[in-house]
């Protein structure tokens, strides 16, 4: 059987002379600039945030964050747009020591290859190119840092919300919990998701991704007997509800309290 070599290398994040407005470069230096090559030779740019004051005798949880459509590219910069101030904040790093992986999907690709403007979709047979790379990256990092495999978490917004639903539908036993924001899922996969704790968010006035996308998957999971699903809908809010979702102290308090039990 042909063997593939998976490579990971990290570079210290540096100031970008073409940085966006309002970017805190000192904050972004906390996120190592890294690149990963998967078994299909897909090169995946990503940022890595490590726990503060790492104890080598301790295992840490890992959070995989999937960005939205507007952050696609290969600059390994704009994938931090909506999340650097969240994960890089003093409170987060102090209260939730963990590894955070922030990969970047290339232009003209999606975490889940589906049209997010539709009222429903069927999950593609094959995982998308860049979600596959992100999944392999997660597996490699878990081994490299001796992570707590019972505390692997996944979250994403918009296109990343679709990616979050997609990856937990393909690997329902992998993650301890999921936080999909303004995304959508294949309703036919609902019954496979009843055992994973999920907290999901959407704005009732979202004109980019229809709010029925989240309402319908939540109802489908509950119809299958799922009791680990929590849905927060923001009345009158549009697409950008990740700001209140991630800013709510209860969001990460809930996430990091979840732990997959070995059976």
C-alpha angles and dihedrals in degrees: 000000000000111000123215126212114222115203132196127181132168133204126195108260113251137194112279112220088205094051121152121255116277093020114147102217094188089055092049092053086074089069112075114223107234142168130208130195114204131204091274091053092251109154110219120193113210144163122230126204115193127201117267116255096005116217105211091206092058132080117223132203120249127221120200112201122196116200129214132261094270092062097057119124140083103268093099088220112083092052084078094055101108101023114041093087090049102048094029095052119116092237094052095047092047097045099037112034105191146123115268121199118198110182124185123229116215125246114275091023131093135204085237115023098227138107106262093196092070123094091237143000142194114238110251115250092239127051112247120264096250098038087053089052091048090050092051090047090054091050092049094048093048088060095041096054099031091241127191101263090194090063107051111141133191129199136161143162131230105327084013089053088059089047091051092053090045097052095046089048090054095041106026094164097049105076130057091212143347136217110194115179124201093338137121140230142201105268090211088069095055097102091055090058101057095102100049118085108240130182112186136182139200139162116240091222097047109145096179100055114019114244089228087072091071096032092054098049091046091052091045092052091048090048088056089055098264113157099170096076122105121185126196116188120188110218113230093359123130132212103307098074093129088088096064091034096056093036093058106099090215092063098069093030087061095042097052092045090065118096130175111234119226113235 
